[in-house]
Amino acid sequence: MAAPWVSLRLVAPMWNGTRGIHRLGGAVVPEGNQKKERKMLQFLNNHFYDVEALRGYLLQREMSKVHLKNRFRDKEWIRPDKYGHFSPEFWNFREVPVEAVDASDCEINYEGLDNLLLLKELQSLSLQRCPHVDDWCLSRLYPLADSLQELSLAGCPRVSERGLACLHHLQNLRRLDISDLPAVSNPGLTQILVEEMLPNCQVVGVDWAEGLKLGPEEQPQDTASPVPA
Amino acid sequence: MIRRVLPHGLGRGLLTRRPGTRRGGFSLDWDGKVSEIKKKIKSILPGTPCDVLPDTSHLPPEHSDVVVVGGGVLGLSVAYWLKQLENRRGGMRVLVVERDHTYSQASTGLSVGGICQQFSLPENIQLSLFSASFLRNINEYLAVTNAPPLDLQFNPSGYLLLASEKDAAAMESNVKVQKQEGAKVCLMSPDQLRNKFPWINTEGVALASYGMENEGWFDPWCLLHGLRQKLMSMGVFFCQGEVTRFVTSSQRMMTTDDEMVTLKSIHEVHVKMDHSLEYQPVECAIVINAAGAWSAQIAALAGIGKGPPGTLQGTKLPVEPRKRYVYVWHCPQGPGLETPLVADTSGAYFRREGLGSNYLGGRSPAEVSRVGWDMLARRHRIIVMKESGFWPGSVCFVHPQVQTAWAGYYDYNTFDQNGVVGPHPLVVNMYFATGFSGHGLQQAPGVGRAVAEMILEGSFQTIDLSPFLFNRFYLGEKTQENNIM
């Protein structure tokens, strides 16, 4: 009984230097002249336990090397602990580019955005329910235009359609969340205008039918009133 | 009952004596005196209104430290900063005199409400930057207890200025100065323009400058209302009336060049009430001329410009009202939400208004004033737009329908189209804050603070507005604004 084929998820460039048994894993597309080798290897693997075991062992060794180098160790997000403090290990990651910032429910304001705008490789920014983020703050986001792909402004009480108008700088935006913005006067129309403004972006949050009135035949029947004859 | 009895008793008792018979009589017109005494006693008795003192609640106070002539955004801004920067709370009494409490002709309310930093003079850029930060933090500056926060409806969409070949070099150098002062402006080539704003026809456009931050437009009424509310809470007096006279006292002094100069000082302002000949003389120490388009009249009242031409006494204040029209039109397939305020070399500009495909725009008045219509352009609508070459084709508006239009005045400085700030050299206690030729609204907070600093400290502290002093009209030094707006 052959062991199941171990498919690796790690990307090839991580261990270019070491080759193990003629490259481990299926993430790398084999070139033409190495196809025969791979077929031979596969055949041996399927027929001999020893080859399989050896291969498995070498794979484990590579993975552990990679894991040692991986400082994040399954921790994608750096979060504060229950007291609201960040661990001092965070300082070790100073040169690592920040890809995503989750500033939900944070009291960040116009001056505070100075810190976020320095992150030139920021891809995802979440400003959900931030009480001090208003139209002026949105007008500051243009330096992130090259990298920002996802922005969420759901529930910000001070953001209105005038601030949303200056998001057109963010041409790389792929997902924009503008749900639940109480200061927007006309959510359905705003959604349509924002979609027109950012053609490559998926704008989420408002159903276009919101704000439309029901037609006369669709009026909800009031059960208490007498049925019209 | 007593009331009825008393006059009888007094009347009979006193009328029995005749003037000549009273021993040691000391007053003539005894009958007149009697009726006066009767009236006084009647008024003191309970049940009658006590009007021994006439009602003056509609008149301004008799004494005031500072009188601000003009209640528009500039006047209110000066009053605000005076109260904000005074050394002792309640130390200054400020009176704001406004002729028209409906502000029907005031430039503030009829303004398009734009703010931008794209000027060529560093002072103008700094004023605009300060105003932007003032507007951003307006609820901290103009907070009034128990009043709701102000919503200026600010659209941070920026300004886009388009330049043709011959203005491109000037625009580049302007943008350099703007970036140095801290404005966030970028230059765009015609290709980049087409990419970003596909509805622009870039024919004839060589370069464009686009403001990214702190630029846009807002609601001027909200600012005016907020300032008024805050001033009332700070104890500033408001009066509806017209300034008709200044009472001055002069002093002749010798300059170092052995010339005689007459220095004047205003010590009384006569404020005339509406629809009446009644006026109140207000004793004052300082007068601020913030009368906008009508500043020249106020200056003439103080004797500025009365003298042989070419001398300092004969230099008039070169501010005059210049009419300009603003049109609102609807165009269903027009530019979208991202439209900035687009301005052209010809002085024409437009911006988006609201979410319903409405746009508003107009043309800044040219240097030479054209003989214009004296009424709203409603009848002339499309004719006006076509005839005056209103939109030079940079933006294609297909089938625009003019919805409405209005006209307003610029306080146009015919000398160099920049503001006049600071004291007059001869009328020592009149300070100017006028003549901004269309930029008054966006520079008001900064100018207000500068004038207040000049009054309280004696010199400009934060932004140095010395190029805007009155002297330049006499010396002939133009502080020209080179940008194309």
Interface residues (C-beta under 8 A of the other chain):
Chain A: Y110 D135 W136 L138 S139 R140 Y142 E161 R162 G163 L164 A165 C166 H168 H169 S185 N186 L189 T190 L193 V194 E196 M197
Chain B: R136 Q153 F154 N155 P156 S157 G158 M212 E213 N214 G216 G336 L337 E338 L355
